[in-house]
Amino acid sequence: PCYWGIDPKMYCYLVGVVQLELLVLSGAALQRKARPDQDNSLAVLAVVGMLTWLISEYLWFEEVHLYTYDFFCERLGFKLVWGCAVFYPFFVCIAFWPLVSNPQADISLFAASSVVLLFVAGWALTRGANLQKFTFKTQPEQKYFLFLQQVPVPGSNNRLLCSGFWKLSRHINYLGEIVQALAIALPGVVATGQLWGLAYPLYYVCLFVPRQKDDDEACKAKYGAVWDTYVKLVPWRIVPGVW
């Protein structure tokens, strides 16, 4: 439901990402203050760039999230409000903590470029999969998404997609989220040797593994035998060729 033209769920998400960006910029400013005669380290610039891109493109493609698990299945209550306003913006910044507490630590240009490329790969999986599904749901007359043919599961009445990104695994977007989180955590880990930034991607692993099971059960109940057909066509849950 909307109140005065505002969707409470989307507003909570908006508050979370704006807070996160403010914390990201604050972390960069804190490191700059700790080393006044030097620019920000490559490690910090990589983390700032990746997180700022993540936040900016989320806001640009905000409508796409109306067709994701979070919007459909998460109820508006304490968990969602506290998660968006407190947990999400502050926990994601765990990737910054080692770099802020060790302002002279840095990584090479090669390492910075490598983690950014890893991030782009994860982003392409997540954003590409979500955009393909969004196009499939909102523009069913479109036979292609970019260069990828839109192929529905036989018998699904155009409700299930089994081509492009969604041919790779049933939850390929979850894999993309994990890869993105790993890339964001790596600069702090490589620069300082401190491993606690890895709590960020580990959190996504712990979140998405049980979530995909719940999602599969819900889809089985919703689509019945058609879902079984989809599982045969796309046997991998999250990681193609592995699981």
Secondary structure, DSSP 8 states (H G I E B T S, - for coil): --BTTB-HHHHHHHHHHHHHHHHHHHHHHHHHHHSTTS---HHHHHHHHHHHHHHHHHHHTGGGGGGSHHHHH--SSHHHHHIIIIIHHHHHGGGTHHHHHSTT----HHHHHHHHHHHHHHHHHHHHHHHHHHHHHH-TT--EETTEE--B-TTSTT--B-STHHHH-TTHHHHHHHHHHHHHHHHHHHHH---GGGHHHHHHHHHHHHHHHHHHHHHHHHHTHHHHHHHHHS--SSSTTT-
